[in-house]
């Protein structure tokens, strides 16, 4: 039977595909980013040749009412913070992509998890960047149980799938997807075609055998996952382990999760014995000095299913430039400019000739709007060089008309603040609890001017 090979050209940046090569991608306007991708072999009769694994996808047509709604049993990893981000544990047959900067602790976290899981489940660790001796040395240094975990050094996807079909592990870790390759793809490992085809074969194996597949991915200079964009569409869950080199804390966040929420946050501490989970993240982010300086305020943000207390710092200083600087770390830069305009229009405080620097302590990235009111009050505190009370907590969304809008889960935020010893709170009027919280005075505000007067 005569076969012919089909190929396409895929953009490395946005994942758009074309039938033939061209210099510029018409979707993202990037130059020289198209790479050839081999789609597979097809016969003249239109039948596609497939790789055979045990099991097959059910292709019968059913109505939604006929599908059984049995709860899929999850596998507990033994690490509470990891289970929280995953949505309750590992789902059989799922594909998980773990990314992060070099040295963030991706391999350490997975090795710790696999050694625990291997006590009750069959697990296979495939390393393509390290030798088995190096992995064993790390496990010995971390005092991990090593008598049950199976390890293999291999970069061929065909070999990995063949051995995994014999061993039938419940959890399969591939470290990393950028070094894996397929024999029938002619490009080098790490290229678009190799990463795409290798991940596709591994994900198909996981779906058909019910194996939990965990892929380790590299990141680019801008912090995004390396490889084609289609890689993130193939997997079920994408996790990002973040942390600066000068801090021993690491945060694990889910960017995509088909089996749980995507806004959960897990916090770990890097120690000489590996990554240790932090059960109370608010305590580590509230390690303030003995004397609270101006521009510092504590806010309550909502991460997934729990409140988190973090410190927000602002520094307002005279600018010697024609265009004053606006610098944010952990917050949206455009939102800072908008809130400074609201403060000028509705609060009567002009900082147009001042440099404004804003920082969220601990490396936390705040993505919700509940930090608006805290940001405005911290800027005013620094501008007037007047410290805010140490026992004050603030949250609320600020609108363009100067109104203070309510945020979700207001009572839970106040209870978390009271638990950590805060006795005063400036919150939107709609978030004032119906029943008073013991030991806390809640100050409701409806406008920016009322919040400034409350100070």
N, C-alpha and C positions, 0 to 999 in steps of 0.2 A: 504494500500500500504506500503510495507516494504521500509524503508529508511536506509541509512548508511551515516556515517559522514566521510568526507575526511579531512585530515590534512597534513601539511607540516612543515618543520623546516627551519626558516629564520634566517639569520645572523643579529645581531643587528647593526653591523658596516657597512657592505657593501650592505646588502639586498639580498644576494644570498640565494636561497632556495634549499632544499634537501628533498628527499622522506623519509629519516630516520635520526635519530640523530647521530652526530659524534662529537668527541671532538674538532677538529680543522676545521675551515672554509678553504677550499682549494682555495678560491678566494683571500682573504685578509690575510690568515695565522694567523688569530686571534684565541685564544683558549677560549673555553667555552662561545661562543657568540651565539650559536644556541638556539632558543626558538620555541616552538610548536605554530603553527598558524592554527586555524580552518578555513577551506576553505568554509564551508557551507554544506548543506544537498543536496544529490542527490538521485534520484529514480533509480530503476533498469532499467527503460526504458530510462535512460539518460537525463530526463528532470530535470532541476535545479529549485528548489523552490525559488522564488524571493519575496522580500518585495514589497508590492503594494503601490505606491503613485499615486496621480492624474497626468495624463500626461504620455507620453511615448516617448522614443527616436525613431525618424523616421528611420526605418531600410530598406526603399526602396532604390534600387540601381539607381544612376543617374550619368550622366557625369558632369564634372566640368562646362561645358558650360550651363547646365540646372539649376545650382544653382544660386539663386538670390544674387546679390552683394550689397544688401541694407546695408547701414551703421548702425551698431548696436548703438542705442542711449545709451550714457553713463550718469551716475548719477554724477553730480558735488558734491564733498564733502564739498565745502565751504572753503577748505584749499588749497591754491595754490601749496605749496611744496608737499603735499600729492598727489594731482592730477598730478603733474609733474612726480613723481616717478611711479605712476600707469599707465602713458601713456595717461592721459586725463580724468580720472575719473573711477568710478566703472562700470563694465560691468555686466548686468543682467545674472544670471546663472553661474557666475564665482566663484571660490573658492580661497581665499587669505589666506596665512599663514604669520602671523606677529610674529617674534621672536626677542629676545634681552635678555641682562643680567637682573638679578633682580634689580629693581629700575631704569631701563632705561627710563621708561615712556610709556610702551606699553598700559596698561590699561587706563592711563590718556589720551593718544592720541585717543584711540578708543572711550572713553566716550565723549570727546569733539566733535569728529566727529559725533557720533550717536545722541547726543543732537541737533546738528545743522540739521542733516538730518531728524530727527523726526518731524521737523516743516512742512515739505512738503511730506515726505514719511513715511510709516509705518515701524517701526524698533523695533526689539526685542533683548534685551541684556540678554544673559544667562550667569550667573556667577556661577562657581563651586568652586571657591576658597575663595570668599568673600560673606558675607551676603548682602541682599538688603539694610540694614541699613548702612553698611559701604560704599557701592557705592553711596547711597543718600547723605551721609555726605561729600564725596569727591566732588560730583556734586555741593552741596551747597557751599562748600569752594571755588570752582572755579567759582562761579556765573554763572552756566550754566542753560539754560531753561530746566525744568524738567517736564513740564505738558504734554508732548506728548510721551516721550520715555517709552516703556514698558520694565519691567525687571522681571526676573525669576531666582530663585536659584534652579538649578537642575543639576544632574550628570548622569542621565539615558538618553542615546541617544534615546531610543524608546519613552520616554515621551517627549523629546524635539521635535522630529519629529512629534509626534501626535499633540502637541499644536501648533507647527508652521504651520501644515496643516490647523488647524482651524483659526488661526489668519491671515495667508497669509501675512507675513511681506515682504517688499521689500529687507530689509537688516537684516541679522541674524548674531549676534556675539556670539561666544562660547569661553569663557575664563575659563579654557584653555582646550586643547584637551587631555592633560596628565591626567586630573582627570575624564574624561568621561569614561563610561563603558557601555557594553551591557550585558543583563541578560543571554543570551545563551552562552557567552564566559566565561569560568570558571576562567581565570587568573585574577590577581589583576589589578586595574586601573594603567595606566602608562606603563604596559608591552607591548611588541611588538605586541602581538595578539590583545590586547584591543585597542591600538592606531590605528592599521591598520584597524580593523573592524569598529571601531567607526567613523574614518575619512571617510572610504568608504561609510558608510550609509549616513553620513551627506552630502558628496559631491554628491552622487546619488540623494538625495532629492533636493539639490540646482539646479542640472542640469535639473531635470524633472519639477520643479516648477518655474524656472526662478528667484530664490532668490539669492541675493548676500550673499555668506557665507564668513565670516571672522573668522579664527581660530587663537587663541593665542597659541604659542608654547614655551616651555622652551628650554634652551640651555645647553649644556654640559660644562665641565671644559675647553675644548679647544675652546669654542666659537661657535661650530656647533649646529644645531638644534637637540634636543633629539628625540628619537624614531627611528623607522625603516627608512631606506633610501627610501623605497617605498612611504613614506608619501610625500616626495618632488615631486615624480612623479605624484601623484594623483591631486595635486592642480595646479591652473593656474598661480598663482603669489606668489612669496616668497619674503617677505620684511624683512630686518634686521635693527633694531633700535640700534645704537651703540652710546656709550658715556662713558667716564671715570667718576668715582665718584668725582674727584676733578675739573671737568669742568661742567659748566651749559649749554654747547652746546651739542646737539644731532644730529647725522647724520642718515638719512634714505636712505638705498640703496636697490635696487632690485637685487636679485640674479637670479631670473627667472621671466619672464613675457611673456605670450603668446599674450598679447594685447598691447605691447609697448616695448620700448628699455629697456635693462637691465643695462645700464651704467649711468642712471640718478642719481642725488644726491640731496636730500632734507635736508635742515639745519633748525634746531629748537633751540630755547633757552628755557631752563627750568626756569620758574618764579614761584612766589607764586600763580599765576592764571593759571597755567598749561603751556603747550607747546605753545610758540609763534613762528610763522614762521619767518625766516630771509630772507628778500627779496634780500639783497645784501650780500652774504656770503663773498665776497672778502674783504669787509670793516672790518669784525671781525677778519679775519685771517692776516690782515696787521697792527695790532696794535703793531708797533715796538717802541722801546725806543727812547729817545731823541738823543742818540748817538749810531750809528750803529757800532757794534763790528765786528772784523774780523771773517770770516767764515760764514757770513750771506748774503744771496742773495734771491731775489724774482723771482719766476718762474711762468709761466702761464701754467696750466694744463687744459685739456678739459674734462669736466664732462657731459656726455650725449649730451645736445644741447646748452651748455653755457660754456664760459671760466671761470676759477677760479684762482685768484691770491693767492698764498700761499708763506710763507717764509720757506726757507730751511736753516738749520744751520748745520755746520760741526765743529768738534773739533778734531784737530790733536795734539797729545802729545807724549812725549818720553815714550816708553814702557820699563818696568822693568821686562818683562816676556820673556821667550824664544820664545813664539808664540804670537805676538801682536794681540790685540783684534780688531774685526770688528763688530760694533754694529749699527744696523739700526732700526729706529722707523718710520713706515709709508712708507718704501721703501723695495725693495727686497734685501735681504742680499747677495745673489749670484751675483746680478748685481753690487753691490758696489765692490766686489773683482775683477770682470772683468774690471770695469772702472779704478780701481787703477793700474791694469796691463797695460792698454792702456796708462794711464798717464805716467807711467815709460818708456814704450817702445817708445812712439811717442812724449812725452812732456819733457822727460829728467828729471823728478822729481820723486825721489824714496822715498817712505814712507813705505818701507818694515819693518823698525825698529820702526815704530810709531803706537800708538793706534789711530784708526779712529772711531769717533762716529758721526753719522748722524741722524738728527731729522727733521721731518716735523711738523712745528708749528701748533697747533690747533687740533691735533689728526686726521688729514686727511690722508687717505691711498692713495698713488699715485701708480697706476697700469700701467700707460703708460710710454713709453720710452722718452717722451719729457723732462723729468727731468734729462737726462744724462749730458747735457752740464752744467746745473746749479750745479749739484753735483760735477763735476770736478772742476769748478771754485771756489766753496765754500771750497773744500778741499785745493786747492792752496792758497786761501786767508788765511785760518787758519794756514797752514804750514809756510807761510811767515809772518804771523801776520800783514797783511796789509788789512785794511777794504776796501770793494768795495763801489763804489759810491751809495749813498742812492736812487738816481733816476734811477738806472739801473735795467732792467728786462732781464731775460735770458730764452731761451728754445731751444731745439734741441736734436736730437738723435745722439749718438756717436757710430761709428762702430769699429770693431776690428782692422781695418787698420788705425785708427786715423782720418777717414773722418767724417765730420758733415753732417748728413742726414736730409732732410726736414721732417716736421711733418704736419699733417692735420690741416686745419683751421688756417693757420698762420696769415692772415690778421685780422681775428676776434680776435685773441689773442692780437695782437698789438693795436687794437682799444680799447680793454678792459683795457690794461695797460695805454694807453694815457688818458683814462677817469679818472683814479685814480691818475693822476699827474706824471707819469713816462715819462722822456724826452729822455732816452737812452735805446737802446735794442741791445743785441748781439744775432743774430739769424742765422740759416743756410742761405747760399746765395740763395738757391731756394725759401726761404720764404720771400724774400724782396718784398714788395708791388710795383706794377708798378707805382702807384700814391703815392707821399709822404704823410705821415700822419702829419697833422698840429701839430707842437710843439714837434715832436719826431725825434731823430736822430737814424737811423737804421744802425748798423754795421754788414755787412755780413761776415761770416767766412766759410771756406771750410775744414779746418783742425784744429786739436787740437792746433797745434803750432800757428796758426793765432789767435785763441781765447785767448791764453795766451799773445800774443803780444798786443792784443786789450786792455788788462787790464792796 
